[in-house]
Amino acid sequence: MKKLLVLLAMVAFGLAVPFIGNKHIVTKNPSHLDIDGNFILYDFQKTNRVGGGPDWDYNLKPVKISERVYCFFGERDMPTKNNAGSMSNICYIKGDTEWIAWDSGPSDLFAKQAYATIKKIADMPVKHEFISHEHDDHWLGNHYFKETFGTHIIGPHSINVNYYGPRLHVKDEGHPGATGEVKDYPGMQTRMIKALYQNAIRGTILLPVDESPTKHSTWYNISGVKMEYVEAGYAHSEDDYFLYLPDDKVILVGDLVMNGRVTSNRDGQVLAINDEGKPEGQIPAIDMIKRRDWNNIVPGHGFLVDKHGADEAYHYFHEMKDDVLEAIDDDVPQGEITKVVTLEDFRDKDLYYLLSPGNVYRAYEELEMYEEPDEDED
Ligand SMILES: [Zn+2]
């Protein structure tokens, strides 16, 4: 009996140790402190977060893709505190007298640190930026470019609508409701603004885009670089674009293509017939990309940049479509679909367990309405 009491006392002491050690630590709101004692913001707040401590070091190294294209490759992961949002691929195109940016990354500091390494290759300003889509791991560095170079930002109008429209009067000529007035409302909420340490997200201010082409394909010739900026439409997000450089045989495709990891189709669609009777979605978007002549592709996430860089995305969406349609035909209910359609070929890809079931579930919802067109359209 005595032995048992001693044993129980020891167990109780063991359980109490973590609390004994910490009892003198008092924080008013511990969930709002990051590792540097900076705040992590989960509430809407209109002030820009400044914080203390040294800037986050993204440790960025540009990779040369072709003669004029350099890219930074992010981790194949979700935005986490350990990558500070550096999980997407961002590129710079070397013109004769300026750099052209393809996306700007997850924060002001990311853009600043990426540019500092690019400047060592050629000391030229960033006068133009093209944006792939509205997800915030791709464009939160815009303010750094704008403030530093007065960069002209070309991107989807959905950024202005979804991140500014209801909350802010945007200097946004040519669109209904534009007032020509800009209210200083920095640090608006996106995933990154909420999730990153202050010493990574500090100084990040959301900026609307300056120009949104509405044609399917728009050609630019900037600083000696010929580029086709193509609106693929509602595919990975509400409005996706890719940038094709025919002279360089390079295509920059944002999140329309990923490799080595499973995509997130939470805001996207696989294949639908749009109001104009044309197919729109991930499958037609990848077809548009495959129709161009290129040697190198830079996906929004992933490291494969050769001629096979788009294959994985192509197979993922085709298999998903075929398997889900077959399951619908077999009267598999939506609640069972992720047990039936498991896309085995992709099980070893990063983020498979986190994202693939959600993609399949969503595809079911979407493809239930789908009717195969009678003739093949091109
Ligand atoms: Zn995205």
Boltz pocket constraint, residues with backbone or C-beta under 6 A from the ligand:
constraints:
  - pocket:
      binder: B
      contacts: [[A, 133], [A, 135], [A, 236], [A, 237], [A, 255]]
      max_distance: 6.0
